[in-house]
Each structure stands twice: as structure tokens, then as C-alpha cells.
Amino acid sequence: MSSVSQDSKVKSWKNPVIIKEIRTRMRGNRAFSLFFLHLVVLGVLVSLVYLVFRSSMTSANALESRQYFGKAIFGLIFWMEMVTVSFVAPALTSGGISTERERQTYEILRVTPLPIRSLVFGKFLSGLVFILLLLFTSIPLQSPAFLVGGVRIEEIIISTLILIITAITFCAVGIFFSSLFPRTLISSVLSYAVAIFLVFGIPMIALIILSLFSALLGDTYSTISPLVQALLILSGWLFVSITPLGTIVSTEIVLLEQHNPYFVSIPLGEGIRISLLSPWIPYLFVYFLLSIFLLWLSIQFTKRIED
């Protein structure tokens, strides 16, 4: 009996959808060409940054130039990887369920004893594994930034965690729309719209709101009570923590000014200070919960297909 139970546990981890999807994606030269092109583009950009800083570096400002060089490489690779996640992750999962319905193979899948949960997670994890592999292959390009100085190990770890949770969320967004709509084109467009809005749209809205508040308040901000200041700062902090761009920029500012990767202390009026979590912590928490919720909804919508 024990051997039978162990065999069933082993088989439960072998999701046939994951195996099939990964084999399909990795078959041929298409996937390896994408990895190669991604690394070549990043390598060329890093080389250009190196040449620019090398030509402007002098013995008088060698240390300062090396720190700027490290920061430039770190920021360049992060934003290139974030753009890659934003445009590749939705494409990997937005057709997971809808493609089966368009090809009229969904009914064949449901004839098998494969549960709906395994089908949804199989489509989701196969896309996630591919995008994570694409991200991890570019991690060695961060080594020059770490070696020349200007970048701490905490920054690399935090940026990697942000990229991973963003990839998880965007893959979950793709599988959600794929289970909601029967057409891959619709689910792909909506998945890209959500990804672009989260990465680029919310920061633009935040800048507009910040400009309006600055124009309305002006010099009267110092006269506002500390409680109102705390509420304004807290709402702005939460707004910043739901977008990758605002999270990484504000976290970097906190690390540079206060050298604390976990908390930030903000002064208010009358000598009062408030402590808040660094933006990357609520970002990971919120996006993880959002991913779980979207996957749960994907399972529920996939079940309704059979009704």
C-alpha cells in the first residue's frame, strides 16, 4: 500500500499539460533563438554603456564614474527585463485555454481524467517556466554592475523578486482572460492592455495627480495637520506600491537615502515621523494575492465552459 501511495504522489507532480507545453515550446530553434537574441541585445546595450562611461572616466572621478556605471548597468538590465516580462509573459498564457477551444480540442482534454485545476495550472506554469528561464539567463549580465561597485546585493535581490512576481502576475492575467473569453485575440489584447497599464499607465496617472496636488497645495502643505499629511503620504505610498516602475524607483531612493531595505522613515510636521514598509514588500504581497485570485477565477470560468 505504501508503494502505491508513493507512486500516486509522484504521478500527481507530473502534470502532462506542463510536460507537453514545455516540450512544444522548446522544440526547434525558436526558443533558443529568442534566448540568444535577448542576451545579444542586453550585451550590446551593456557594452555601449561601458564605452560611454569609459570615455568619460578620468582619474579624478574614477570612483564616482564606476558607481554611476554600476547603477546604469543595473537600471538598464532591469528595465529591459521588465519590458520583456510585460510583452512576453501575457503572450505565453493568453491563449492557453482559448486556443484549445478554437482548435476544438478542449472537449478531448476533458474526456481525459485530468482535473480542470491541473489544466489551468499546467497552462499557467508552462508559460511561467519559460519566462523565468528567459529572466535567469540574463542574471549573469548583472555581474559587471556588482563588481564595479555602486550596486548592493540587496538591490539585485529585490529587483529579481520584483521581476519574478511581475512575471507570475502577468502570466496569471493571461490565463484569466484566456479562460474568460473564447477568442485568443481578445484575451491577448486585454492581457497586454492590463500589463501596459500596470507598468506604464499607473505611473503616468501618479505623476499627473502629484502635479495637481503640488499645484493646489503649494506652500500650504506645511500648515496641514500631521494626521492629514500622514493620510496623504500613506495613500500615495500605496499607490506607488502597485506599479513596478514606482516600486523600484521609490525603493532605490529609500536605499540611497536611508540605507534600509525594509523600512522608510518620513518626517511630518511638529517633529513627528512615521515609518512605512519599503514599497517592494507590499508590492510582492499585493501582486502575489492578485495572482492567486486570478488563478482561482480562471479555474471557476473554465468550469463554466462545460455547463
SULBEL-V300827 format. One record per residue. N is the residue number from 1. RES is the residue in one small letter. PSI is psi as a letter, one per 20 degrees, with the letter a starting at -180 (999 if undefined). BURIAL is I if it has 16 or more other ideal C-beta (glycine too) atoms within 10 Angstrom, else O. Layout:
N,RES,PSI,BURIAL ; N,RES,PSI,BURIAL
This chain:
1,m,h,O ; 2,s,h,O ; 3,s,h,O ; 4,v,g,O ; 5,s,h,O ; 6,q,h,O ; 7,d,h,O ; 8,s,h,O ; 9,k,g,O ; 10,v,g,O ; 11,k,h,O ; 12,s,h,O ; 13,w,i,O ; 14,k,n,O ; 15,n,o,I ; 16,p,h,O ; 17,v,g,I ; 18,i,g,I ; 19,i,g,O ; 20,k,g,O ; 21,e,g,I ; 22,i,g,I ; 23,r,h,O ; 24,t,g,O ; 25,r,h,I ; 26,m,i,O ; 27,r,p,O ; 28,g,a,O ; 29,n,i,O ; 30,r,g,O ; 31,a,g,I ; 32,f,h,O ; 33,s,h,O ; 34,l,g,O ; 35,f,g,O ; 36,f,g,O ; 37,l,g,O ; 38,h,g,I ; 39,l,h,O ; 40,v,g,O ; 41,v,g,O ; 42,l,g,I ; 43,g,g,O ; 44,v,g,O ; 45,l,g,I ; 46,v,h,I ; 47,s,h,O ; 48,l,g,O ; 49,v,g,I ; 50,y,g,O ; 51,l,h,O ; 52,v,g,O ; 53,f,h,I ; 54,r,h,O ; 55,s,h,O ; 56,s,i,O ; 57,m,p,I ; 58,t,r,O ; 59,s,h,O ; 60,a,h,O ; 61,n,k,O ; 62,a,g,O ; 63,l,g,O ; 64,e,g,O ; 65,s,h,I ; 66,r,h,I ; 67,q,g,O ; 68,y,h,I ; 69,f,g,I ; 70,g,g,I ; 71,k,h,I ; 72,a,g,I ; 73,i,g,I ; 74,f,g,I ; 75,g,h,I ; 76,l,g,I ; 77,i,h,I ; 78,f,g,I ; 79,w,h,O ; 80,m,g,I ; 81,e,h,I ; 82,m,g,I ; 83,v,h,O ; 84,t,g,I ; 85,v,g,I ; 86,s,h,I ; 87,f,h,O ; 88,v,g,I ; 89,a,g,I ; 90,p,h,I ; 91,a,h,I ; 92,l,h,I ; 93,t,i,I ; 94,s,i,I ; 95,g,j,I ; 96,g,g,I ; 97,i,g,I ; 98,s,h,I ; 99,t,h,I ; 100,e,h,I ; 101,r,h,I ; 102,e,h,O ; 103,r,i,O ; 104,q,k,O ; 105,t,i,O ; 106,y,g,I ; 107,e,h,O ; 108,i,g,O ; 109,l,h,O ; 110,r,i,O ; 111,v,h,O ; 112,t,r,O ; 113,p,j,O ; 114,l,p,O ; 115,p,q,O ; 116,i,h,I ; 117,r,g,O ; 118,s,h,I ; 119,l,g,I ; 120,v,g,I ; 121,f,h,I ; 122,g,g,I ; 123,k,h,I ; 124,f,g,I ; 125,l,h,I ; 126,s,g,I ; 127,g,h,I ; 128,l,g,I ; 129,v,g,I ; 130,f,g,I ; 131,i,h,I ; 132,l,h,I ; 133,l,h,O ; 134,l,h,I ; 135,l,g,I ; 136,f,h,O ; 137,t,h,O ; 138,s,i,I ; 139,i,h,O ; 140,p,h,O ; 141,l,i,I ; 142,q,i,I ; 143,s,h,O ; 144,p,h,I ; 145,a,h,I ; 146,f,h,I ; 147,l,g,O ; 148,v,i,I ; 149,g,r,O ; 150,g,i,I ; 151,v,p,I ; 152,r,q,I ; 153,i,h,O ; 154,e,h,O ; 155,e,g,I ; 156,i,g,I ; 157,i,g,O ; 158,i,g,I ; 159,s,h,I ; 160,t,g,I ; 161,l,h,O ; 162,i,g,I ; 163,l,g,I ; 164,i,g,I ; 165,i,h,I ; 166,t,g,I ; 167,a,g,I ; 168,i,g,I ; 169,t,g,I ; 170,f,h,I ; 171,c,h,I ; 172,a,h,I ; 173,v,g,I ; 174,g,g,I ; 175,i,h,I ; 176,f,g,I ; 177,f,h,I ; 178,s,h,I ; 179,s,h,I ; 180,l,h,I ; 181,f,q,I ; 182,p,i,O ; 183,r,p,O ; 184,t,h,I ; 185,l,g,O ; 186,i,g,O ; 187,s,h,I ; 188,s,g,I ; 189,v,g,O ; 190,l,h,I ; 191,s,g,I ; 192,y,h,I ; 193,a,g,O ; 194,v,g,I ; 195,a,g,I ; 196,i,h,O ; 197,f,g,O ; 198,l,h,I ; 199,v,g,I ; 200,f,h,O ; 201,g,g,O ; 202,i,g,I ; 203,p,h,I ; 204,m,g,O ; 205,i,g,O ; 206,a,g,I ; 207,l,h,O ; 208,i,g,O ; 209,i,g,O ; 210,l,h,O ; 211,s,h,O ; 212,l,g,O ; 213,f,h,O ; 214,s,h,O ; 215,a,h,O ; 216,l,g,O ; 217,l,g,O ; 218,g,c,O ; 219,d,i,O ; 220,t,i,O ; 221,y,h,O ; 222,s,i,O ; 223,t,i,O ; 224,i,q,O ; 225,s,q,O ; 226,p,h,O ; 227,l,g,O ; 228,v,h,O ; 229,q,g,I ; 230,a,h,I ; 231,l,g,O ; 232,l,g,O ; 233,i,g,O ; 234,l,g,O ; 235,s,g,O ; 236,g,h,I ; 237,w,g,I ; 238,l,h,O ; 239,f,h,I ; 240,v,h,I ; 241,s,j,I ; 242,i,j,I ; 243,t,p,I ; 244,p,g,I ; 245,l,g,I ; 246,g,h,I ; 247,t,g,I ; 248,i,h,I ; 249,v,g,O ; 250,s,h,I ; 251,t,h,I ; 252,e,h,I ; 253,i,g,O ; 254,v,g,I ; 255,l,h,I ; 256,l,h,O ; 257,e,h,O ; 258,q,i,O ; 259,h,k,O ; 260,n,o,O ; 261,p,i,I ; 262,y,h,O ; 263,f,q,O ; 264,v,p,I ; 265,s,p,O ; 266,i,p,I ; 267,p,q,O ; 268,l,a,I ; 269,g,r,O ; 270,e,k,O ; 271,g,j,O ; 272,i,q,O ; 273,r,q,O ; 274,i,q,O ; 275,s,p,O ; 276,l,q,I ; 277,l,q,O ; 278,s,q,I ; 279,p,h,I ; 280,w,h,I ; 281,i,g,I ; 282,p,h,I ; 283,y,g,I ; 284,l,g,I ; 285,f,g,O ; 286,v,g,I ; 287,y,h,I ; 288,f,g,O ; 289,l,h,O ; 290,l,g,I ; 291,s,g,I ; 292,i,g,O ; 293,f,g,O ; 294,l,h,I ; 295,l,h,I ; 296,w,g,O ; 297,l,h,I ; 298,s,g,I ; 299,i,g,I ; 300,q,g,O ; 301,f,h,I ; 302,t,h,I ; 303,k,h,O ; 304,r,i,O ; 305,i,h,O ; 306,e,i,O ; 307,d,999,O
